[in-house]
Each structure stands twice: as C-alpha cells, then as structure tokens.
Amino acid sequence: MKKGLFGASVSAILVPSVYLVVSILLFVFGVKTGLEKIAGQRSSLTEAGKTQTVLQQKESLLRQIAPEVGAQVEVLANAVPEKNPALTMISQIKNLAAVSGITITTFKVGGVNAAGAVSFADVTFDADGELISLISFLNTIKTLAPLSTIDTVKINQQAGTASANTRIRVYFAGYPTKLPSLTEAVGELTAEEEGLLETLSGLSPPSFTTLFPQEPTVRESPFN
C-alpha cells in the first residue's frame, strides 16, 4: 500500500496545530472564568464595604442617642401603651379630680375597638363640681397620658352646682413586630416626628407604685 504524498507531513503539522488550538481554547476559557470570579469577588467586597459603612453609622448613631432613647421610649409607652389603658386613665382622672375639687360619682368602661392599627376603649364617668372648675377639669384631661379625646360631654347646672356626663376614648396600639434589616440605613427623626415627640412629652404621665416583698415576721398570736 502506498502512502499519500503529503500524509506524513500533514499529520506532523495537524496534530500540533490541534493541540495548540485546544490549548488556546482552554486558556481563553480559563481566563474568562477567572475574570468572572475576580469580578464576583470585587462585587462581594464592595457590598461588604457598604454593609460595614452602614453598620458603623448605626453604631455611631446608637452611641449618640443612647442617653435619650430610654426617656423617649418611656414617653411613647405612657402616651400610647401596648395594652388597654382604661384602668390607668381612670386612676389619672381620679387624681386630677382630687386636686381640682371635682367629685367623681361613677365610672364605666365600655367595649374595645381594635379594628385598625390603633385601638381605643371608651371610659364614661359622671363628675360634679362648680361650673368653672368642672370645665377646667375637662379641658385638663387632654393633657394626661395615655392619649385620649373627649367623645361626648353633657353638662347640667342646678343651684350653682354643675354635673357632667363625659365619655372619653383612650388609645393604645401594639408595638412593631418586625425589626428593620440590619444593613438598612438609619434615618434621623423628621421635624414633624420631633414635634410629635415633644407634644407627647408634655403629657402628664401616670404614677405607679412599686410594691416590694416584705420579710416574713413571727406573729405573737396565730389567730391575728
């Protein structure tokens, strides 16, 4: 059998050429893959840098506002409690009546409306006193915490003594259940929010008495 005239020469050239082409393709593929990985690493580093910047800003802001946060949280909790504050409001009204020369004869707590994000409970009471003192007393209720509004009021006057049947609405709302993302930037309070916080700070907070447990004592007589 005769071999082709260029068989050996073509094979000698073709085989290295194939290896060369394959090597070039592998090199190009490797370079492309490497560049994509480098780009991905750069993107990850950029995102990590942004996250670190946000966290540093949050840390700095929290350090600055830490002394104020406790007082602001207390103000908001007193103004708009998490749970029904009807009993707290009754105590506030009783204390106000005592210093205003007003006699409270009856109290009644109505149903709770929890249809929206902010809930309210109705508190109805009858109050007696001099007309001027009674009007001043009713106007002062809006300065008490928790936050409330006068829904209805009926005033009757006889022989120099006035009586008022009043229904107020006391508001409360649940606290947020979803915290913002850790990497979400923290914005400062707007002028409107600061004004609202200042208004709520002006409300007279309720006073609470802390009862401490007493140590057991020995009774002289077990029947006393």
C-alpha positions in Angstrom: 0.0 0.0 0.0 1.3 3.4 -0.9 1.1 6.3 1.5 -0.1 9.7 0.4 2.4 12.1 -0.8 1.6 14.6 2.0 0.3 12.1 4.6 3.3 12.2 6.9 3.8 16.0 6.5 0.2 16.8 7.1 0.0 14.6 10.2 3.1 16.2 11.5 1.6 19.7 11.2 -2.0 18.9 12.0 -1.5 17.2 15.4 0.5 20.0 17.0 -2.0 22.5 15.5 -4.9 20.7 17.1 -3.1 20.7 20.4 -2.3 24.4 20.0 -6.0 25.3 19.3 -7.2 23.2 22.2 -4.7 24.9 24.5 -5.7 28.3 23.3 -9.4 27.5 23.9 -8.7 26.2 27.3 -6.6 29.2 28.1 -9.3 31.6 26.9 -11.9 29.7 28.9 -9.7 29.7 32.0 -9.1 33.5 31.7 -12.8 34.2 31.2 -13.7 32.1 34.2 -11.0 33.7 36.3 -12.1 37.2 35.3 -15.7 36.4 36.2 -14.6 35.1 39.6 -12.5 38.2 40.1 -15.5 40.4 39.2 -17.7 38.5 41.6 -15.1 38.9 44.4 -14.9 42.6 43.7 -18.7 42.9 43.9 -18.7 41.0 47.2 -16.0 43.2 48.6 -17.9 46.3 47.5 -21.1 45.0 49.2 -19.2 44.1 52.3 -17.7 47.6 52.4 -21.2 49.2 52.1 -22.5 46.9 54.8 -19.6 47.8 57.1 -20.2 51.5 56.5 -23.9 51.2 57.3 -23.1 49.2 60.5 -20.5 51.8 61.6 -23.1 54.6 61.0 -25.6 52.7 63.1 -23.2 52.1 65.9 -22.2 55.8 65.9 -25.8 56.9 65.9 -26.8 54.5 68.7 -24.0 55.7 70.8 -25.1 59.3 70.3 -28.8 58.7 71.1 -28.4 56.1 73.8 -28.9 58.5 76.7 -32.1 59.8 75.1 -33.7 56.6 73.9 -34.7 55.3 77.3 -36.6 58.5 78.1 -38.2 58.6 74.7 -39.4 55.0 74.9 -40.9 55.7 78.3 -42.8 58.8 76.9 -44.2 56.8 74.0 -45.1 53.8 76.2 -47.0 56.2 78.6 -48.7 58.1 75.7 -49.8 55.1 73.6 -49.5 51.9 75.7 -49.4 48.4 74.2 -52.4 47.2 76.2 -55.8 48.6 77.1 -55.1 51.6 79.4 -58.6 52.2 80.7 -57.8 51.5 84.3 -54.7 53.7 84.1 -56.8 56.5 82.7 -59.4 56.1 85.5 -56.6 56.5 88.0 -55.4 59.6 86.2 -58.9 61.1 86.2 -59.3 60.4 89.9 -56.1 62.1 90.8 -56.9 65.1 88.6 -60.4 65.4 90.2 -58.9 65.3 93.7 -56.7 68.3 93.0 -59.4 70.1 91.0 -62.2 70.0 93.7 -64.3 67.7 91.5 -66.3 64.7 92.7 -66.4 61.6 90.5 -69.6 59.6 91.2 -69.5 56.8 88.6 -67.1 55.2 86.2 -67.9 52.8 83.4 -65.5 51.1 80.9 -67.0 50.4 77.5 -66.0 48.0 74.8 -62.7 48.0 73.0 -62.5 48.9 69.3 -59.5 47.1 67.8 -60.4 47.3 64.1 -57.4 49.3 63.0 -53.7 49.7 63.8 -54.7 52.0 66.7 -57.2 50.7 69.2 -59.3 52.6 71.7 -61.5 52.0 74.7 -64.4 54.1 75.9 -64.4 55.4 79.5 -67.6 57.1 80.8 -67.8 59.0 84.1 -70.1 61.4 86.0 -68.5 64.4 87.7 -69.9 67.1 90.0 -68.5 70.5 90.9 -68.6 74.2 90.3 -69.1 75.0 86.6 -65.8 76.9 86.1 -63.8 74.2 87.9 -65.7 71.4 86.0 -64.9 73.0 82.6 -61.2 73.5 83.6 -61.1 69.9 84.8 -62.5 68.6 81.5 -60.0 70.7 79.5 -57.1 69.4 81.5 -57.9 65.7 80.8 -56.4 66.1 77.3 -53.0 66.8 79.0 -53.0 63.4 80.7 -51.2 60.3 79.5 -52.3 57.9 78.0 -53.5 59.8 74.9 -57.3 60.4 74.9 -60.0 62.5 73.3 -63.4 63.6 74.6 -66.1 61.9 72.6 -69.2 63.3 74.2 -70.0 65.6 77.2 -73.3 66.7 78.7 -73.3 69.4 81.3 -76.2 70.2 83.6 -76.3 73.0 86.2 -78.6 73.4 89.2 -78.3 75.6 92.2 -74.7 76.6 91.5 -73.5 73.0 91.1 -72.8 71.5 87.7 -72.6 67.9 86.7 -71.1 66.4 83.6 -71.6 63.1 82.0 -68.5 62.5 79.9 -67.3 59.8 77.6 -63.6 59.8 76.5 -61.7 57.5 74.2 -58.3 56.2 75.4 -55.9 55.0 72.7 -53.4 52.1 72.6 -51.5 50.2 69.9 -49.3 47.1 69.6 -45.6 47.6 69.3 -43.9 46.8 65.9 -43.3 43.1 65.5 -40.8 43.4 62.5 -37.4 44.9 63.0 -35.7 46.7 60.1 -32.9 44.9 58.3 -29.5 45.0 60.0 -28.0 46.6 56.9 -30.7 49.2 56.4 -29.5 52.7 56.9 -30.9 54.6 60.0 -32.6 57.9 59.3 -32.9 60.7 61.8 -36.3 61.9 63.0 -38.1 64.4 60.8 -39.1 67.8 62.1 -42.7 66.6 62.3 -41.8 63.5 64.3 -39.7 65.5 66.7 -42.6 67.9 67.2 -45.0 65.0 67.9 -42.5 63.5 70.4 -42.2 66.9 72.1 -46.0 67.1 72.3 -46.3 63.6 73.8 -43.5 64.5 76.3 -45.8 67.3 77.6 -48.5 64.8 78.7 -48.6 64.2 82.5 -47.5 60.6 83.0 -49.3 58.2 85.3 -47.7 57.5 88.6 -47.1 53.8 89.6 -46.3 52.5 93.0 -43.8 49.7 93.3 -44.6 47.1 95.9 -41.6 45.3 97.4 -42.0 41.9 99.1 -41.8 42.0 102.9 -39.8 39.7 105.0 -41.8 37.1 107.0 -42.4 38.0 110.6 -43.3 35.9 113.6 -46.9 36.5 114.9 -47.4 36.6 118.6 -50.8 35.0 118.2 -51.6 32.7 115.2 -55.2 33.9 115.3 -54.3 37.6 114.5 
